Amino acid sequence: MRRSVAILGGGRVGRALGKRLRELGWRIGAVVTRSAGSARRAVRFIGAGQAHGGLTRQLLGAQLILIAVPDRALAEVAGELARIGGEELRGKVVLHTSGALDARVLSAVRACGAAVGSMHPLQTFSGVGVPPLEGKVFAIEGDVAALRVARQIIRALEGVPVRVPGEKKPLYHAACALAAGHMLAVMEAATRMLLATGMKRREALRALLPLTRQMLDNFERLGPLTAWTGPLSRGDYGVVAAHAAALREFPPEYGAAHEALARLGAAVLARKPEEARAALDRIFEEAKLRKKNNGRKG
């Protein structure tokens, strides 16, 4: 008997995992989204399944129910699933794909006898095709039976299951957001700073992307201390001050980010963090004083 999965949520993650599971031989059952149109689009992307625009008992026809809805909707969706499924959920496995929330958000379903857990693929999903999942980490936690199914799926996808305690998931997800979403904001800000020097966007990207990629390669091969470069790594605080002054012509978020990242670098990378912190205190206090005095003159 083929393994079967119903998918609740037809966004980027739900569609991508559904497509790969279908390619691995899983039978795709109900595919449920908020509207019939989006459900049909999800089914076309996955290549199988029955489209439903709203929660339906057809979800109960699968052994595994995969919930890939926004975090803010998880508790409500779990409650509705418990209401329509009741005792028929006993013995089934329900997994959600949130990185920040743990299995407790599915407590309503667990109370009906389902094994619950979470399986978060540590990968970005653009919605265009399915990103490579081979070698990618999947954070998992939850009930024993749910963990067993999650590991089976991840190994079939050639991913790497890593258990993260439920209470640590917000910290885990914050780390992921720092390395991906926040780093993208830093890269776009750096790009706009180069645009302000007169570069065109393609020139700015050509300048910055190899620089960043080389840093990441050095970080992977050599470790953080050897990979660290720039004026702060050399203790060249005059240049750090010049950067702060140059950023005054930009919106305040640029200067605030520069200061916060400099302080973070001192805390996690400097060989003498207290010395670096004291120097940065002087630099940024002086910068704030100059800005205040200039404001008075204006």
C-alpha positions as CSV (number, residue, x, y, z in Angstrom):
1,M,0.0,0.0,0.0
2,R,1.4,3.4,-1.0
3,R,2.0,5.9,1.7
4,S,-0.6,8.8,1.5
5,V,-0.4,12.4,2.4
6,A,-3.0,15.2,2.5
7,I,-1.7,18.8,2.4
8,L,-3.3,21.6,4.2
9,G,-1.9,24.8,2.8
10,G,-0.9,25.4,-0.8
11,G,1.9,28.0,-0.5
12,R,5.5,27.7,-1.4
13,V,6.5,25.1,1.2
14,G,3.3,22.9,0.9
15,R,3.5,22.8,-2.9
16,A,7.2,22.0,-3.0
17,L,7.1,19.2,-0.4
18,G,3.9,17.8,-2.1
19,K,5.6,17.7,-5.4
20,R,8.7,15.9,-4.1
21,L,6.7,13.4,-2.1
22,R,4.6,12.7,-5.2
23,E,7.9,12.1,-7.1
24,L,9.0,9.7,-4.3
25,G,5.8,7.6,-4.8
26,W,3.5,9.0,-2.1
27,R,-0.2,9.1,-3.0
28,I,-1.4,12.7,-2.7
29,G,-4.9,13.0,-1.3
30,A,-6.7,16.2,-0.5
31,V,-5.0,19.5,-1.1
32,V,-6.7,22.2,0.9
33,T,-6.2,25.9,0.6
34,R,-8.4,29.0,1.3
35,S,-10.0,29.0,-2.2
36,A,-10.8,26.5,-4.9
37,G,-8.7,28.4,-7.4
38,S,-5.5,28.4,-5.3
39,A,-6.2,24.7,-4.5
40,R,-6.4,23.9,-8.2
41,R,-3.1,25.8,-8.8
42,A,-1.4,23.9,-6.0
43,V,-2.6,20.5,-7.4
44,R,-1.3,21.5,-10.9
45,F,2.1,22.3,-9.3
46,I,2.2,19.1,-7.3
47,G,1.0,17.0,-10.2
48,A,-1.6,15.1,-8.2
49,G,-4.2,15.5,-5.5
50,Q,-7.8,16.6,-5.1
51,A,-8.3,20.3,-4.8
52,H,-10.5,21.7,-2.0
53,G,-11.2,25.3,-1.2
54,G,-11.6,25.0,2.6
55,L,-11.3,22.3,5.3
56,T,-12.9,19.0,4.4
57,R,-13.2,15.6,5.8
58,Q,-11.4,14.3,2.7
59,L,-8.2,15.2,4.6
60,L,-8.9,12.2,6.8
61,G,-8.3,9.8,3.9
62,A,-4.5,10.1,4.2
63,Q,-2.2,8.5,6.8
64,L,-0.2,11.8,7.1
65,I,-1.6,15.3,7.2
66,L,1.0,17.9,6.4
67,I,0.0,21.4,7.5
68,A,1.9,24.2,5.7
69,V,0.0,27.3,6.6
70,P,1.3,30.6,8.1
71,D,2.2,30.4,11.8
72,R,-0.6,32.8,12.8
73,A,-3.2,30.3,11.4
74,L,-1.8,27.1,12.8
75,A,-3.7,26.9,16.1
76,E,-7.0,27.8,14.4
77,V,-6.5,25.3,11.7
78,A,-5.6,22.6,14.2
79,G,-8.8,23.4,16.1
80,E,-10.9,23.1,13.0
81,L,-9.2,19.9,11.9
82,A,-9.9,18.4,15.3
83,R,-13.5,19.5,15.1
84,I,-14.2,17.9,11.8
85,G,-11.9,14.9,12.3
86,G,-12.6,13.9,16.0
87,E,-11.8,10.3,16.8
88,E,-11.0,9.6,13.1
89,L,-7.7,11.3,13.7
90,R,-6.6,8.6,16.1
91,G,-3.5,6.8,14.8
92,K,-2.8,9.4,12.1
93,V,0.3,11.6,12.0
94,V,0.0,15.4,11.7
95,L,3.1,17.4,10.9
96,H,3.4,21.2,10.5
97,T,6.2,23.0,8.8
98,S,6.7,26.0,11.0
99,G,10.2,26.9,12.0
100,A,9.2,29.0,15.0
101,L,6.4,27.0,16.6
102,D,6.6,23.5,18.1
103,A,4.1,20.6,18.2
104,R,2.2,22.1,21.1
105,V,0.3,24.3,18.6
106,L,-1.3,21.1,17.4
107,S,-2.6,20.1,20.9
108,A,-6.2,20.0,19.7
109,V,-5.3,17.4,17.1
110,R,-3.2,15.5,19.6
111,A,-6.2,15.4,22.0
112,C,-8.0,13.4,19.3
113,G,-5.4,10.7,19.3
114,A,-3.1,11.9,16.4
115,A,0.7,11.8,16.7
116,V,1.9,15.4,16.1
117,G,5.2,17.0,15.3
118,S,7.0,19.6,13.3
119,M,9.3,19.3,10.3
120,H,10.9,22.5,9.2
121,P,13.1,22.5,6.0
122,L,16.0,24.9,6.4
123,Q,15.8,26.2,2.9
124,T,14.4,29.2,1.1
125,F,11.4,28.6,-1.2
126,S,10.8,31.1,-4.0
127,G,7.7,29.4,-5.4
128,V,9.4,28.9,-8.7
129,G,10.1,25.2,-9.0
130,V,11.3,23.1,-6.1
131,P,14.6,24.1,-4.5
132,P,17.3,21.4,-3.9
133,L,16.6,19.6,-0.6
134,E,19.5,17.2,-0.7
135,G,21.9,17.7,2.2
136,K,19.6,20.4,3.7
137,V,18.9,20.3,7.5
138,F,15.3,19.7,8.6
139,A,14.5,20.6,12.2
140,I,12.2,18.1,13.8
141,E,10.4,17.6,17.1
142,G,7.3,16.1,18.5
143,D,5.7,12.7,19.3
144,V,7.7,9.5,18.7
145,A,5.4,8.3,15.9
146,A,5.5,11.7,14.2
147,L,9.3,11.9,14.4
148,R,9.5,8.4,12.8
149,V,7.5,9.6,9.8
150,A,9.4,12.9,9.6
151,R,12.7,11.1,9.5
152,Q,11.5,8.7,6.8
153,I,10.4,11.7,4.7
154,I,13.6,13.6,5.2
155,R,15.9,10.7,4.5
156,A,13.9,9.9,1.3
157,L,14.5,13.6,0.3
158,E,18.2,13.0,1.1
159,G,18.0,15.7,3.8
160,V,19.4,15.7,7.3
161,P,17.0,15.4,10.2
162,V,18.1,17.4,13.3
163,R,16.2,17.3,16.5
164,V,15.5,20.7,18.1
165,P,13.8,20.8,21.5
166,G,10.4,22.4,21.1
167,E,11.1,25.2,23.6
168,K,14.2,26.1,21.6
169,K,12.4,26.5,18.2
170,P,12.1,30.3,18.5
171,L,15.8,30.6,19.0
172,Y,16.5,28.2,16.2
173,H,14.2,30.2,13.8
174,A,15.8,33.5,14.9
175,A,19.2,32.1,13.9
176,C,17.8,31.1,10.5
177,A,16.1,34.6,10.0
178,L,19.4,36.3,10.9
179,A,21.4,34.2,8.3
180,A,18.8,34.6,5.5
181,G,16.2,37.3,5.8
182,H,18.2,39.8,7.7
183,M,21.3,39.1,5.6
184,L,19.2,39.9,2.5
185,A,18.3,43.2,4.1
186,V,22.0,43.9,4.7
187,M,22.9,43.0,1.1
188,E,20.2,45.2,-0.3
189,A,21.2,48.1,1.9
190,A,24.8,47.7,0.9
191,T,23.7,47.7,-2.8
192,R,21.8,50.9,-2.3
193,M,24.8,52.5,-0.7
194,L,26.9,51.6,-3.7
195,L,24.2,53.0,-6.0
196,A,24.6,56.3,-4.1
197,T,28.3,56.4,-5.2
198,G,27.2,56.4,-8.8
199,M,27.4,52.6,-9.5
200,K,24.7,50.9,-11.5
201,R,22.8,48.0,-9.8
202,R,24.5,45.4,-11.9
203,E,27.9,46.9,-11.1
204,A,27.1,47.0,-7.4
205,L,26.0,43.3,-7.4
206,R,29.1,42.4,-9.4
207,A,31.2,44.1,-6.6
208,L,29.3,42.8,-3.6
209,L,28.3,39.2,-4.4
210,P,31.8,37.7,-4.9
211,L,32.9,39.5,-1.8
212,T,30.1,38.0,0.3
213,R,30.5,34.6,-1.3
214,Q,34.3,34.6,-0.5
215,M,33.6,35.5,3.1
216,L,31.1,32.6,3.4
217,D,33.6,30.2,1.8
218,N,36.3,31.4,4.2
219,F,33.9,31.1,7.1
220,E,33.1,27.5,6.1
221,R,36.8,26.5,5.4
222,L,38.7,28.5,7.9
223,G,36.4,29.4,10.7
224,P,35.0,32.8,11.9
225,L,38.2,34.4,13.3
226,T,40.3,33.8,10.1
227,A,37.4,34.8,7.9
228,W,36.8,38.1,9.7
229,T,38.0,41.1,7.7
230,G,37.4,44.8,7.6
231,P,38.4,47.8,9.8
232,L,36.8,46.5,13.0
233,S,38.8,43.2,12.7
234,R,42.0,45.3,12.5
235,G,41.0,47.7,15.3
236,D,40.9,50.6,12.8
237,Y,38.2,52.6,14.6
238,G,38.8,55.7,12.7
239,V,37.5,54.0,9.6
240,V,34.5,52.7,11.6
241,A,33.8,56.3,12.6
242,A,34.1,57.5,9.0
243,H,31.5,54.9,8.0
244,A,29.2,56.1,10.7
245,A,29.6,59.7,9.4
246,A,29.0,58.7,5.8
247,L,25.8,57.0,6.7
248,R,24.3,60.1,8.2
249,E,23.0,61.0,4.7
250,F,20.9,57.8,4.6
251,P,17.7,57.0,6.5
252,P,18.4,56.4,10.2
253,E,18.0,52.6,9.9
254,Y,21.3,52.4,8.0
255,G,23.3,54.0,10.8
256,A,21.5,52.0,13.5
257,A,22.2,48.8,11.6
258,H,25.8,49.7,11.1
259,E,26.2,50.4,14.9
260,A,24.3,47.2,15.9
261,L,26.3,45.0,13.5
262,A,29.6,46.6,14.6
263,R,28.7,45.9,18.2
264,L,27.6,42.3,17.4
265,G,30.9,41.7,15.5
266,A,32.9,43.0,18.5
267,A,30.9,40.6,20.8
268,V,31.2,37.4,18.8
269,L,34.4,37.9,16.8
270,A,36.8,40.2,18.6
271,R,39.7,38.6,20.5
272,K,39.4,41.4,23.1
273,P,35.6,42.1,23.0
274,E,35.7,44.5,26.0
275,E,38.4,46.6,24.4
276,A,36.4,46.7,21.1
277,R,33.2,47.5,22.9
278,A,34.8,50.4,24.7
279,A,36.2,51.8,21.5
280,L,32.8,51.5,19.8
281,D,31.1,53.2,22.7
282,R,33.4,56.2,22.2
283,I,32.8,56.3,18.4
284,F,29.1,56.1,18.5
285,E,28.7,58.5,21.4
286,E,30.8,61.1,19.6
287,A,28.7,60.5,16.4
288,K,25.5,61.1,18.3
289,L,26.9,64.2,19.9
290,R,28.0,65.6,16.6
291,K,24.6,64.9,15.1
292,K,22.9,66.6,18.1
293,N,25.2,69.7,17.8
294,N,24.6,69.9,14.0
295,G,20.9,69.8,14.6
296,R,21.2,72.8,17.0
297,K,23.2,74.7,14.4
298,G,20.6,74.0,11.8
